[in-house]
Amino acid sequence: MTPREDRATPLPPESIAEVPATASRGLRTRVWQWLRPRLTLLNLLTLAVLAYATPILLPHLGALFGVRSGPDMVPRYSYVALDGALVDADTLRGRVVLVNFWATWCLPCRVEMPALESMYQRHREAGFVIVGLAVDQAATEKVAAFVRERGITYPIVHVGREAERAFGGVRGYPTSFLLDRSGRVRHVVQGPIGAVSLEAAVRRELGRTTP
């Protein structure tokens, strides 16, 4: 009796070639099935980030390249600063004015204040002024102490929310309005100022000699 041979029947050469190809297709299918819902989630997150960031970033880019943003208006305002000085649209006519809405409790406002002070010191002799409008509900003495501690020298005014209406409304803090020498709004940026974007816009407006 011939012993039984327990050897597997060899596969034809063409079948051997099909095995890795089939395995590869299966692996790709499983990877795609795992990745597909995650890509969808990533796309949604990307769209959400773009939807949030675009309205904030575009005005900064507009200020950098000279594309006007914000309402086409000449705000009328008149305030008394913390140091007792009068700050109003008529006395500031002929200067480039950055009106900055902020609050002591606003972290981004605190972050940008040194940059604002530096910008003010660089350009004040050329006719640039910053007016900081603090919207705090706290006592004026608290706002004044906050400003002194940080060595801020540009005019600061403690205002109510009604001040925002003179500029067409404010959606968040900080928000800055750059006014040209005629007092007209040229740029509106929400969030901390961009050292590059608003610097370029301020220099451009200071270079305009006609109010």
LINKATA-V857211 format. One record per residue. N is the residue number from 1. RES is the residue in one small letter. NEAR is the number of other C-alpha atoms within 12 Angstrom. Layout:
n->N res->RES near->NEAR
n->N res->RES near->NEAR
//
This chain:
n->1 res->m near->3
n->2 res->t near->4
n->3 res->p near->6
n->4 res->r near->7
n->5 res->e near->7
n->6 res->d near->6
n->7 res->r near->7
n->8 res->a near->7
n->9 res->t near->7
n->10 res->p near->9
n->11 res->l near->11
n->12 res->p near->10
n->13 res->p near->9
n->14 res->e near->11
n->15 res->s near->12
n->16 res->i near->13
n->17 res->a near->13
n->18 res->e near->14
n->19 res->v near->15
n->20 res->p near->13
n->21 res->a near->14
n->22 res->t near->14
n->23 res->a near->14
n->24 res->s near->14
n->25 res->r near->14
n->26 res->g near->14
n->27 res->l near->14
n->28 res->r near->15
n->29 res->t near->14
n->30 res->r near->13
n->31 res->v near->15
n->32 res->w near->15
n->33 res->q near->14
n->34 res->w near->13
n->35 res->l near->14
n->36 res->r near->15
n->37 res->p near->13
n->38 res->r near->14
n->39 res->l near->15
n->40 res->t near->15
n->41 res->l near->13
n->42 res->l near->14
n->43 res->n near->14
n->44 res->l near->14
n->45 res->l near->14
n->46 res->t near->15
n->47 res->l near->14
n->48 res->a near->13
n->49 res->v near->15
n->50 res->l near->15
n->51 res->a near->14
n->52 res->y near->14
n->53 res->a near->16
n->54 res->t near->18
n->55 res->p near->20
n->56 res->i near->29
n->57 res->l near->24
n->58 res->l near->27
n->59 res->p near->33
n->60 res->h near->37
n->61 res->l near->28
n->62 res->g near->26
n->63 res->a near->37
n->64 res->l near->29
n->65 res->f near->21
n->66 res->g near->24
n->67 res->v near->20
n->68 res->r near->27
n->69 res->s near->30
n->70 res->g near->31
n->71 res->p near->22
n->72 res->d near->19
n->73 res->m near->23
n->74 res->v near->24
n->75 res->p near->31
n->76 res->r near->24
n->77 res->y near->26
n->78 res->s near->20
n->79 res->y near->27
n->80 res->v near->19
n->81 res->a near->25
n->82 res->l near->30
n->83 res->d near->20
n->84 res->g near->13
n->85 res->a near->16
n->86 res->l near->19
n->87 res->v near->29
n->88 res->d near->24
n->89 res->a near->29
n->90 res->d near->19
n->91 res->t near->20
n->92 res->l near->31
n->93 res->r near->25
n->94 res->g near->24
n->95 res->r near->34
n->96 res->v near->41
n->97 res->v near->47
n->98 res->l near->45
n->99 res->v near->46
n->100 res->n near->43
n->101 res->f near->46
n->102 res->w near->44
n->103 res->a near->36
n->104 res->t near->33
n->105 res->w near->19
n->106 res->c near->21
n->107 res->l near->15
n->108 res->p near->23
n->109 res->c near->30
n->110 res->r near->27
n->111 res->v near->22
n->112 res->e near->31
n->113 res->m near->38
n->114 res->p near->23
n->115 res->a near->25
n->116 res->l near->39
n->117 res->e near->31
n->118 res->s near->21
n->119 res->m near->33
n->120 res->y near->31
n->121 res->q near->19
n->122 res->r near->20
n->123 res->h near->27
n->124 res->r near->24
n->125 res->e near->13
n->126 res->a near->23
n->127 res->g near->28
n->128 res->f near->37
n->129 res->v near->39
n->130 res->i near->38
n->131 res->v near->43
n->132 res->g near->43
n->133 res->l near->43
n->134 res->a near->41
n->135 res->v near->31
n->136 res->d near->25
n->137 res->q near->17
n->138 res->a near->18
n->139 res->a near->17
n->140 res->t near->24
n->141 res->e near->17
n->142 res->k near->19
n->143 res->v near->29
n->144 res->a near->29
n->145 res->a near->17
n->146 res->f near->24
n->147 res->v near->31
n->148 res->r near->17
n->149 res->e near->15
n->150 res->r near->20
n->151 res->g near->17
n->152 res->i near->29
n->153 res->t near->26
n->154 res->y near->36
n->155 res->p near->36
n->156 res->i near->40
n->157 res->v near->36
n->158 res->h near->36
n->159 res->v near->31
n->160 res->g near->21
n->161 res->r near->22
n->162 res->e near->17
n->163 res->a near->26
n->164 res->e near->27
n->165 res->r near->18
n->166 res->a near->23
n->167 res->f near->34
n->168 res->g near->21
n->169 res->g near->21
n->170 res->v near->28
n->171 res->r near->20
n->172 res->g near->23
n->173 res->y near->33
n->174 res->p near->34
n->175 res->t near->39
n->176 res->s near->43
n->177 res->f near->49
n->178 res->l near->50
n->179 res->l near->45
n->180 res->d near->39
n->181 res->r near->32
n->182 res->s near->27
n->183 res->g near->32
n->184 res->r near->32
n->185 res->v near->32
n->186 res->r near->38
n->187 res->h near->43
n->188 res->v near->49
n->189 res->v near->41
n->190 res->q near->38
n->191 res->g near->33
n->192 res->p near->33
n->193 res->i near->44
n->194 res->g near->32
n->195 res->a near->22
n->196 res->v near->19
n->197 res->s near->27
n->198 res->l near->39
n->199 res->e near->29
n->200 res->a near->26
n->201 res->a near->39
n->202 res->v near->41
n->203 res->r near->29
n->204 res->r near->27
n->205 res->e near->36
n->206 res->l near->31
n->207 res->g near->19
n->208 res->r near->18
n->209 res->t near->16
n->210 res->t near->14
n->211 res->p near->18
//
